[in-house]
Amino acid sequence: MSQQEIEHLVGEVNATLAIEGLPLKEKEKDDLRSILSGQATYESVRKRLIAQYRQPAAS
């Protein structure tokens, strides 16, 4: 997939989410670009995000 195609897809996703009031942050756009370019897999990004936002259970 060309860089131009990747940017087009990221722009479409961002526009769709912006309509709902949820525009993508730059890091989220970077994650999409990494997946679309083959530098990362969806699964690896998903696992990193889950680990990043997982909170210890409140006692």
PERA-V782025 format. One record per pair of residues at least 6 apart in sequence whose ideal C-beta (glycine too) atoms are under 6 Angstrom apart, sorted by the first residue. I is the first residue (numbers start at 1). J is the second residue. Records with the same first field share a line. If there is no record, write none. Layout:
I: J / J
//
This chain:
1: 36
6: 33 / 36
10: 29 / 32
14: 23 / 24
17: 23
31: 45
34: 40
35: 42
//
